[in-house]
Amino acid sequence: MKIFPFKAIYPNLELIASPDSFFGAVRENYNELYKYGFFHHSDESAFYILEIKMGDKMHTGMLVCLNIQDYAKGKIVKHEQTIASSEQTMLKLLLQRGAMVKPVLLCHPVMKEITKEIQKQKKNHKPFLEMTMASGAHHYKIYQVKESEGAPLAELYKSLIPKLYIADGHHRCSTAEKLMHLQGDKKEKDYSLVLSAIFPFDQLDILDYNRTVQLPYHLKLTRFMAELSKLCHINALTAPSKPVRKHDLTMCLQDDWYQLTWKEEVLKKYKKEPAVLDAHLLDKEILEGIFGITDVRTDSHVDYVSGDQGPVRVAEKAQASDHHVGFCIYPVQFEELVKVSDHHGTLPPKSTWFEPRMINGMIVKSY
C-alpha cells in the first residue's frame, strides 16, 4: 500500500481555551475558524505518527494520505454500504471547506517491522503537537516525520500491507471517489489523496454496538417471550451486563435482564456465511422475524447505543416505556471484519464502534 506525505493544517493551540468546544465546532465552522487564524500551516510535506492515550492504554498509528484510486481498486476494503443522502451531505461539506478535517480510520494486520520502525521514529523526534481534552481522558501526541526521513516507513507499508480495511469513514471514501471523478481535467485542486489514520489491529479496539427497540403495540410481552424461546435459550440475570462470549446476547425488558444464547438450529441456517455475526442474527431473527422490522437503517423504532456507554445506558433507553426492549451484543472480532470484507460482504448497520475515535480538526488536509 503506497502512503503519501502531505502538508498538514493543524490547530493553533495558543488560541484554544476549550479543546472540547473547539474540536466540537470544527465540523460545522471550519472555514470561519480557519479565516480567523485558529489553524497553522506546515511548511513541508511529511508523514505523522499519532499517539492517543485513553486511560492507561496507548494507541499508536500513522497519519498519511492514500490515493483514492486504491479504494476503487479494492485495496482499501469496505464493509458497509453507504447512504446516498449522507454522501450528498459529505460532498457539500468537502466542497464548502476545501479540506478534509477528519481522517478516514483504517486498519491492517500487525506487522512487527512497521511497529519497530514507528517506535524508532518516535524516539528520534519530539512531539510536533500535543494536547489533552478537557476531561483529561484523551491525550494526543503527533510526531512529524519529514518525507525523506519517512522513506523506510513508506517502503514497509508498500511491501508488507497489500490492503487496508476501513474502520470508520465509508462515506468519506465514497465521496472522495466521486470528487476525483468530478475533477476531470481540472488541475487547480487535487482530490485524489485522502487524509487517513492507519492503525494495526492491536492498536484499535472494537467495542459492541447495542440496540434498543420499540416493540409493536400489538405484540404482547408473553407472546414475545414465547417467540424468543424458539430462537434462544433464555436465562435470568441478576444485574445489567454485557455478553461475555460469541453467540450470547443480553436483553433488558422492563426491569429485568436476561442472557440469550442462540439455539443450534438457528446458527445452522447461517453456517455458509463468511462469519456468523450476532448483530446480523439479531436483525434477521428477532427484529425482522418477530417485530417485522425489515430495514434497521431507516426504521424509527430502532435506536443504537455505542459500547462505550455500557449496559446501564441500554437499560435507561429500554426502560423509557414498558414496550421497549434493549439488546447488548458481543463485539465483532477483527478476523470477522476481515472475512466479511474480503468476501465483499457488509456488516449490519451500526455493528462496530472503534476506539480510539478520530476528532475533527486535529489534523486537516486542504485540497
C-alpha positions in Angstrom: 0.0 0.0 0.0 1.5 3.3 -1.1 1.3 6.1 1.5 1.8 9.7 0.8 3.2 12.6 2.9 1.2 15.9 3.0 1.3 19.5 4.2 -0.7 19.5 7.3 -3.0 22.2 8.6 -3.1 22.0 12.4 -4.8 23.9 15.3 -3.2 26.9 16.9 -3.3 25.7 20.4 -2.5 29.2 21.8 -5.9 30.4 20.7 -7.9 27.4 22.0 -9.2 27.9 25.6 -11.5 24.8 25.5 -10.3 21.9 23.3 -13.6 20.1 23.7 -15.6 23.1 22.5 -13.2 24.0 19.7 -12.9 20.5 18.2 -16.7 20.0 18.6 -17.3 23.1 16.4 -14.8 22.3 13.6 -17.1 20.2 11.6 -19.6 23.0 11.0 -17.4 26.1 11.4 -14.0 25.1 9.9 -14.0 27.9 7.3 -14.7 30.6 9.9 -12.2 29.2 12.3 -9.6 29.0 9.6 -10.3 32.6 8.5 -9.7 33.9 12.0 -6.3 32.2 12.5 -7.2 29.2 14.5 -5.1 27.0 12.3 -1.4 26.9 11.3 0.1 25.6 8.0 3.0 23.2 7.9 5.8 24.3 5.5 6.7 20.9 4.1 5.2 17.6 3.3 5.6 15.0 6.0 4.2 11.8 7.5 2.8 11.9 11.0 2.8 9.5 13.9 -0.3 9.7 16.0 -0.3 8.6 19.6 -3.5 8.6 21.7 -3.6 7.8 25.3 -7.0 6.7 26.7 -6.8 6.0 30.4 -3.9 3.6 30.8 -4.0 2.4 27.2 -1.9 3.8 24.4 -2.9 3.6 20.7 -0.3 4.3 18.1 -0.8 4.7 14.3 0.1 6.9 11.3 -1.5 9.9 9.7 -0.8 9.9 6.0 -2.6 10.3 2.7 -3.8 7.5 0.5 -4.7 7.5 -3.2 -8.5 7.1 -3.6 -7.9 5.0 -6.7 -6.8 2.3 -4.2 -10.4 2.4 -2.9 -11.7 2.0 -6.4 -9.3 -1.0 -7.0 -10.4 -2.7 -3.8 -7.2 -2.2 -1.9 -9.0 0.0 0.6 -11.6 -2.5 1.6 -15.1 -1.5 2.8 -17.6 -3.5 4.9 -20.5 -1.1 4.9 -23.0 0.2 2.3 -23.2 3.9 2.0 -26.3 6.0 2.0 -26.9 8.5 -0.8 -28.2 11.3 1.4 -25.2 11.0 3.7 -22.9 11.1 0.6 -24.7 14.3 -0.6 -24.1 15.9 2.8 -20.5 14.9 2.9 -19.9 16.2 -0.7 -21.4 19.6 0.2 -19.2 19.8 3.3 -16.0 18.9 1.5 -16.6 21.4 -1.3 -17.5 24.1 1.2 -14.4 23.6 3.3 -12.0 22.8 0.5 -10.4 20.4 3.0 -10.8 17.1 4.9 -11.0 17.9 8.6 -11.2 14.3 9.9 -9.2 11.4 8.7 -10.6 8.1 7.5 -9.8 5.4 10.1 -8.3 2.2 8.6 -6.6 -0.9 10.0 -4.4 -3.7 9.0 -2.8 -6.9 10.4 0.1 -6.4 12.8 3.5 -6.2 11.2 6.4 -6.2 13.7 8.7 -4.4 11.2 6.3 -1.5 10.9 5.8 -1.3 14.7 9.6 -1.3 15.2 10.1 1.5 12.7 7.4 3.7 14.2 8.9 3.3 17.6 12.3 4.2 16.2 10.9 7.3 14.5 9.2 8.4 17.7 12.5 8.2 19.6 14.1 10.4 17.1 11.5 13.1 17.2 9.9 15.4 19.7 6.1 15.8 19.6 5.0 18.2 16.8 1.7 18.7 18.5 0.4 17.7 22.0 -3.0 18.3 23.5 -5.3 17.0 26.2 -9.1 17.1 26.0 -10.8 18.9 28.9 -12.0 15.7 30.6 -8.3 14.5 30.7 -9.4 11.1 29.4 -7.8 11.6 26.0 -4.2 12.8 25.5 -2.9 13.3 21.9 0.7 13.5 20.6 1.6 13.9 17.0 5.1 13.4 15.7 6.2 14.9 12.3 8.4 12.7 10.2 9.8 14.6 7.2 9.3 12.9 3.8 12.9 11.9 3.4 13.1 10.5 7.0 9.9 8.6 6.4 11.1 6.7 3.4 11.7 3.5 5.4 8.2 3.6 6.7 6.7 4.2 3.3 8.7 1.3 1.9 7.5 -1.0 4.7 3.8 -0.2 4.0 4.3 -0.7 0.3 5.9 -4.1 0.7 4.0 -5.5 3.7 0.5 -4.1 3.5 -1.4 -5.2 0.4 -4.8 -3.8 1.6 -6.3 -1.7 4.3 -9.7 -2.2 6.0 -12.0 0.8 6.6 -12.9 1.0 10.3 -14.7 4.4 10.1 -15.2 6.7 7.1 -17.0 4.8 4.4 -18.9 7.9 3.3 -15.7 10.0 3.2 -14.1 7.4 1.0 -17.1 7.1 -1.4 -17.5 10.8 -1.6 -13.7 11.3 -2.2 -14.0 8.8 -5.1 -16.9 10.9 -6.6 -14.9 14.1 -6.2 -12.0 12.5 -8.1 -14.3 11.6 -11.0 -15.9 15.1 -11.0 -12.4 16.7 -11.1 -12.0 15.7 -14.7 -9.2 17.7 -16.4 -9.3 20.5 -13.8 -5.8 20.8 -12.2 -6.4 23.6 -9.7 -7.5 21.1 -7.0 -6.3 17.6 -6.5 -9.0 15.3 -4.9 -7.1 12.1 -5.4 -5.5 12.0 -1.9 -7.5 11.1 1.2 -6.4 12.0 4.7 -6.1 8.7 6.6 -5.3 7.4 10.1 -3.8 3.9 9.8 -3.6 1.6 12.8 -2.6 -2.1 13.2 -5.3 -4.3 14.6 -3.6 -4.5 18.1 -3.8 -0.7 18.3 -7.5 -0.4 17.8 -10.4 -1.8 19.9 -13.7 -2.9 18.5 -16.5 -2.3 21.0 -20.0 -3.6 20.9 -22.8 -1.5 19.3 -26.1 -2.2 21.0 -29.8 -1.7 20.2 -33.0 -0.6 21.9 -36.2 -1.3 20.1 -39.8 -0.2 20.5 -42.0 -3.4 20.3 -45.0 -3.4 18.1 -48.0 -2.5 20.3 -50.0 -5.5 19.1 -47.3 -7.8 20.4 -47.9 -8.8 24.0 -44.8 -9.4 26.1 -45.8 -13.0 26.9 -46.1 -13.7 23.1 -42.7 -12.1 22.5 -41.0 -14.2 25.1 -42.7 -17.3 23.7 -41.4 -16.5 20.2 -38.0 -15.6 21.5 -37.7 -19.0 23.3 -38.0 -20.7 19.9 -34.7 -19.0 18.9 -32.7 -18.7 22.1 -32.1 -20.4 25.4 -33.2 -17.8 28.0 -31.7 -17.4 31.5 -32.4 -14.7 34.0 -29.6 -12.3 35.1 -29.3 -10.5 38.4 -27.8 -7.3 37.1 -27.2 -5.3 33.8 -24.4 -7.0 31.9 -22.8 -7.4 28.5 -22.4 -10.9 26.9 -19.0 -12.5 27.5 -18.9 -14.8 24.5 -19.9 -15.0 20.9 -23.4 -16.1 20.2 -24.7 -14.8 23.5 -26.8 -11.7 23.9 -28.1 -9.9 26.9 -31.5 -8.4 27.0 -33.2 -5.7 29.1 -37.0 -6.0 29.3 -38.8 -3.7 31.7 -36.7 -4.1 35.0 -35.3 -7.5 34.2 -32.2 -8.7 32.4 -31.8 -12.0 30.6 -29.0 -13.9 28.9 -29.9 -15.2 25.4 -28.0 -18.0 23.7 -28.7 -18.8 20.1 -30.0 -22.3 19.6 -28.0 -24.6 17.3 -30.7 -24.8 14.7 -30.6 -21.0 14.3 -26.9 -21.0 13.9 -27.0 -23.8 11.3 -29.1 -21.5 9.0 -26.1 -19.2 8.6 -23.2 -21.7 8.5 -22.4 -20.8 4.9 -21.9 -17.1 5.7 -18.2 -15.9 5.9 -18.8 -15.0 9.5 -21.9 -15.7 11.7 -22.4 -12.3 13.3 -24.6 -11.9 16.3 -25.7 -8.4 15.1 -26.9 -10.0 11.9 -28.8 -12.8 13.7 -30.5 -10.2 15.9 -31.5 -8.1 13.0 -32.8 -11.1 11.0 -34.3 -13.4 13.6 -35.7 -11.1 16.2 -36.1 -7.6 14.7 -37.3 -8.8 11.4 -38.7 -12.2 12.3 -40.6 -11.3 15.4 -41.0 -7.5 15.2 -41.4 -7.1 11.4 -38.6 -4.5 11.1 -37.2 -5.1 7.6 -34.7 -2.1 7.3 -32.9 -1.3 10.6 -31.1 1.6 8.9 -34.3 3.6 8.5 -36.8 2.3 10.9 -37.5 4.8 13.7 -38.4 2.1 16.2 -34.7 1.1 16.4 -32.1 3.1 18.4 -28.4 2.5 18.9 -26.2 2.7 21.9 -22.4 2.6 21.4 -20.5 0.1 23.5 -18.5 2.8 25.4 -21.8 3.8 27.2 -22.2 0.4 28.8 -25.3 -1.7 29.6 -26.7 0.9 32.1 -27.3 3.3 29.2 -29.1 0.5 27.3 -31.3 -0.1 30.4 -32.1 3.6 30.6 -33.3 3.7 27.0 -35.1 0.3 27.2 -37.0 1.4 30.4 -38.3 4.5 28.7 -41.6 2.6 28.4 -43.0 -0.9 29.2 -42.9 -1.6 25.4 -39.2 -1.1 24.8 -36.5 -3.8 24.9 -32.7 -3.5 24.9 -30.1 -5.9 23.5 -26.4 -6.0 24.2 -24.3 -7.7 21.5 -20.9 -9.4 21.7 -18.3 -7.3 19.8 -17.4 -8.1 16.2 -13.8 -9.5 16.1 -11.1 -8.3 13.6 -11.0 -11.7 11.9 -14.7 -11.5 11.3 -14.3 -8.0 9.8 -11.6 -9.3 7.5 -13.6 -12.3 6.4 -16.7 -10.3 5.6 -14.7 -7.6 3.8 -12.6 -10.0 1.8 -15.8 -11.7 0.6 -17.2 -8.3 -0.5 -19.9 -8.6 2.2 -21.2 -6.0 4.6 -21.6 -5.8 8.3 -25.0 -4.9 9.7 -25.5 -1.2 10.2 -24.1 0.1 13.5 -22.4 -3.1 14.4 -18.9 -1.8 15.3 -17.7 1.0 17.5 -13.9 1.6 17.1 -11.7 3.2 19.6 -9.8 5.5 19.6 -12.1 7.9 17.8 -10.7 10.4 15.4 -11.6 14.1 16.1 -12.4 16.9 13.7 -9.7 19.4 13.2 -6.8 17.6 14.9 -5.0 17.4 11.5 -6.5 18.9 8.3 -5.6 18.4 4.7 -6.6 21.0 2.2 -7.4 20.4 -1.5 
